[in-house]
Amino acid sequence: MPRFFTGQPQGDALIITGEDARHIARVLRMQPGESLTACDGSGMDYDCVICSAAPDQVVLQVQSAGPSRSEPRAQVTVFQGLPKGEKMELIVQKSVELGARAIQPVLMSRSVSRPDGKAAAAKVQRWQRIALEAAKQSGRGRIPQVLPLVDFDTALARLEEYDTRILLYEKGGEPLSRVLGQSPCRQIAALIGPEGGFAPEEAQAAQAAGCRAVYLGRRILRCETAPLCLLSALMYHTGDLE
């Protein structure tokens, strides 16, 4: 069944406008009486029937509502050391598909790309659009947020919000399976470095802030591969790949 992000319903009515309305009316050629699923972007799904469909506005009647079945149990935020080029676009897209709740870009000591405030804000806007499209494509019930770029110290301060804190460290640590087996795995922060990895003082500071250093096998993964491998392992462990 087609899925679209909308706002909150007004009573039992929902209205879709903009590009999604044009897509429903002109591309899918959906007609009154046909069914689709609307998502409010915050984890609620609404099973709806089309009342009217025009390129500028589609009116829906809500038949039933409930929590989205596509949202993971674990709430994972990827704290990603800012990479160069277009790698962050891939990281955002695939992290959303795999179930990340949020992506936090972090300016680290070995980040090659170092955009100023205006350029950083423009990048975040683009990454958020990519997150929206990935959420639509993958059937998410929530639009994951790409947070504004922060420095490493600010990122460490935010780790206090999470009950499980993972440092994906290329120089070794504990097996991931051991750490996950000893953790509640409800709210997870995954700290991942840029191309050059973590500076020694960053790794030390992260562990002092409660991160447990882990490794993913005996191979060194690229910075754009590591978060995707980790998210896959986390979703498997928490039962969201069953």
C-alpha positions as CSV (number, residue, x, y, z in Angstrom):
1,M,0.0,0.0,0.0
2,P,1.4,3.5,-0.9
3,R,2.7,5.5,2.1
4,F,3.0,9.3,2.5
5,F,4.1,11.6,5.3
6,T,1.4,14.1,6.4
7,G,0.6,16.2,9.4
8,Q,-1.7,15.3,12.2
9,P,-5.4,14.5,11.2
10,Q,-8.1,17.0,11.9
11,G,-10.8,14.7,13.3
12,D,-10.9,11.8,10.8
13,A,-9.7,13.9,7.8
14,L,-6.1,14.3,6.4
15,I,-5.0,16.5,3.6
16,I,-1.9,16.0,1.4
17,T,-0.6,18.8,-0.7
18,G,2.5,19.7,-2.7
19,E,4.7,17.1,-4.5
20,D,3.0,14.1,-2.8
21,A,-0.5,15.3,-4.0
22,R,0.8,15.6,-7.5
23,H,2.4,12.1,-7.3
24,I,-0.8,10.5,-6.0
25,A,-3.0,12.2,-8.6
26,R,-0.8,12.3,-11.7
27,V,1.8,9.5,-11.3
28,L,-0.1,6.8,-9.4
29,R,-3.4,8.0,-10.8
30,M,-5.2,7.0,-7.5
31,Q,-8.9,7.5,-7.4
32,P,-11.5,8.1,-4.6
33,G,-12.2,4.9,-2.7
34,E,-8.6,3.6,-3.0
35,S,-6.5,3.1,0.1
36,L,-3.2,4.4,1.3
37,T,-1.2,4.8,4.5
38,A,-0.4,8.2,5.9
39,C,2.4,8.8,8.4
40,D,2.6,11.8,10.7
41,G,6.4,11.6,10.8
42,S,6.4,10.9,14.6
43,G,5.7,7.2,14.5
44,M,2.0,7.0,13.9
45,D,0.4,5.3,10.9
46,Y,-3.1,6.1,9.6
47,D,-4.9,3.7,7.2
48,C,-6.9,6.0,4.9
49,V,-9.3,6.0,2.0
50,I,-9.1,8.7,-0.6
51,C,-12.1,11.0,-0.7
52,S,-10.9,13.3,-3.5
53,A,-7.6,13.4,-5.5
54,A,-6.4,16.5,-7.4
55,P,-2.8,17.5,-8.2
56,D,-3.0,20.3,-5.7
57,Q,-4.8,18.5,-2.9
58,V,-5.7,15.0,-1.9
59,V,-8.3,14.6,0.9
60,L,-8.3,11.4,3.0
61,Q,-10.6,9.8,5.5
62,V,-8.9,8.0,8.4
63,Q,-10.1,4.5,8.9
64,S,-7.8,3.4,11.7
65,A,-4.6,4.5,13.4
66,G,-1.7,2.9,15.3
67,P,2.0,3.0,16.0
68,S,4.1,2.4,12.9
69,R,5.2,-1.2,12.7
70,S,8.3,-0.3,10.7
71,E,10.0,1.7,13.6
72,P,12.8,-0.1,15.5
73,R,12.6,-0.8,19.2
74,A,16.1,0.6,19.8
75,Q,16.6,4.3,19.3
76,V,20.0,4.7,17.7
77,T,21.7,8.0,17.0
78,V,24.8,7.8,14.7
79,F,27.4,10.3,15.9
80,Q,29.4,10.5,12.6
81,G,32.8,12.1,12.3
82,L,32.4,14.4,9.3
83,P,33.9,12.8,6.2
84,K,34.9,14.5,3.0
85,G,33.1,14.6,-0.3
86,E,29.7,13.1,-0.7
87,K,30.2,10.2,1.8
88,M,27.9,11.8,4.4
89,E,25.0,11.6,1.9
90,L,25.4,7.8,1.6
91,I,25.7,7.5,5.4
92,V,22.5,9.5,6.0
93,Q,20.5,7.6,3.3
94,K,21.5,4.1,4.4
95,S,21.4,4.9,8.1
96,V,17.8,6.0,7.7
97,E,16.9,2.8,5.7
98,L,18.5,0.7,8.4
99,G,16.6,2.3,11.2
100,A,18.6,5.1,12.8
101,R,16.6,7.5,14.9
102,A,18.9,10.5,14.2
103,I,22.3,11.3,12.7
104,Q,24.6,13.7,14.5
105,P,27.4,15.0,12.3
106,V,30.5,15.8,14.4
107,L,33.6,17.8,13.5
108,M,36.5,15.8,14.7
109,S,40.3,16.3,14.8
110,R,40.9,14.3,11.6
111,S,37.9,15.6,9.6
112,V,39.2,16.8,6.3
113,S,36.0,18.7,5.4
114,R,35.6,21.7,7.7
115,P,32.7,23.9,6.5
116,D,32.0,27.2,8.1
117,G,28.6,28.0,9.7
118,K,26.7,28.9,6.5
119,A,28.1,26.0,4.5
120,A,27.5,23.6,7.3
121,A,23.9,24.7,7.6
122,A,23.4,24.2,3.8
123,K,24.9,20.7,4.1
124,V,22.6,19.8,6.9
125,Q,19.5,21.0,5.0
126,R,20.6,18.8,2.0
127,W,21.2,15.8,4.3
128,Q,17.7,16.3,5.9
129,R,16.1,16.1,2.4
130,I,18.0,12.9,1.8
131,A,16.8,11.5,5.1
132,L,13.2,12.4,4.2
133,E,13.4,10.7,0.8
134,A,15.0,7.6,2.4
135,A,12.3,7.5,5.1
136,K,9.7,7.5,2.3
137,Q,11.4,4.9,0.3
138,S,12.0,2.5,3.2
139,G,8.5,2.8,4.7
140,R,9.6,4.5,7.9
141,G,6.9,5.9,10.3
142,R,9.2,8.6,11.5
143,I,11.5,11.1,9.7
144,P,14.9,10.8,11.3
145,Q,16.5,14.1,12.1
146,V,19.9,15.2,10.8
147,L,21.1,17.4,13.6
148,P,23.3,20.5,13.2
149,L,27.0,20.0,12.9
150,V,28.7,20.1,16.4
151,D,32.3,19.9,17.6
152,F,33.6,16.9,19.4
153,D,33.2,18.2,23.0
154,T,29.6,19.1,22.3
155,A,29.0,15.6,21.0
156,L,30.5,14.1,24.1
157,A,28.2,16.2,26.3
158,R,25.2,14.8,24.5
159,L,26.1,11.2,25.2
160,E,24.6,11.4,28.7
161,E,21.2,11.1,27.1
162,Y,21.9,7.4,26.1
163,D,21.9,4.3,28.1
164,T,24.3,2.4,25.7
165,R,27.3,4.3,24.3
166,I,29.5,2.7,21.7
167,L,32.8,3.9,20.3
168,L,33.6,2.1,17.0
169,Y,37.4,2.1,17.4
170,E,39.7,0.9,14.7
171,K,42.5,0.2,17.2
172,G,40.5,-2.4,19.0
173,G,38.2,-2.9,22.0
174,E,35.6,-5.5,23.1
175,P,33.6,-7.7,20.8
176,L,30.3,-5.9,19.9
177,S,28.3,-9.0,20.9
178,R,29.7,-8.8,24.5
179,V,28.9,-5.1,24.9
180,L,25.3,-5.5,23.5
181,G,24.7,-8.5,25.8
182,Q,25.6,-6.4,28.8
183,S,23.6,-3.3,27.8
184,P,19.9,-2.4,27.8
185,C,20.0,-1.3,24.2
186,R,17.1,1.1,24.3
187,Q,18.8,4.4,23.5
188,I,22.1,3.8,21.7
189,A,24.7,6.3,20.8
190,A,27.2,5.1,18.1
191,L,30.3,7.2,17.8
192,I,32.2,6.7,14.5
193,G,35.2,8.5,13.2
194,P,36.0,10.2,9.8
195,E,38.4,8.8,7.3
196,G,41.4,9.1,9.5
197,G,39.7,7.6,12.5
198,F,39.9,9.1,16.1
199,A,42.8,11.0,17.4
200,P,44.1,9.2,20.6
201,E,42.9,12.0,22.8
202,E,39.4,11.8,21.3
203,A,39.2,8.0,21.9
204,Q,40.3,8.5,25.5
205,A,37.8,11.3,26.1
206,A,35.0,9.2,24.6
207,Q,35.8,6.3,26.9
208,A,36.0,8.7,29.8
209,A,32.4,9.8,28.9
210,G,31.1,6.3,29.1
211,C,31.7,4.9,25.6
212,R,32.7,1.3,25.4
213,A,35.2,0.7,22.6
214,V,34.2,-2.1,20.2
215,Y,35.4,-3.6,17.0
216,L,33.6,-5.2,14.1
217,G,35.8,-8.2,13.1
218,R,39.4,-8.1,12.0
219,R,39.0,-5.8,9.0
220,I,39.3,-2.0,8.9
221,L,36.1,-0.6,7.5
222,R,35.8,2.7,5.6
223,C,34.0,5.5,7.5
224,E,31.0,5.1,5.2
225,T,30.8,1.4,5.7
226,A,31.3,1.2,9.5
227,P,28.0,2.8,10.5
228,L,26.0,0.6,8.1
229,C,27.7,-2.5,9.4
230,L,27.1,-1.4,13.0
231,L,23.4,-0.5,12.4
232,S,22.8,-3.9,10.8
233,A,24.3,-5.7,13.8
234,L,22.3,-3.6,16.2
235,M,19.0,-4.2,14.4
236,Y,19.7,-7.9,14.3
237,H,20.6,-8.0,18.0
238,T,17.4,-6.1,19.0
239,G,15.2,-8.3,16.8
240,D,14.3,-5.8,14.1
241,L,15.6,-7.9,11.2
242,E,13.4,-10.9,12.0
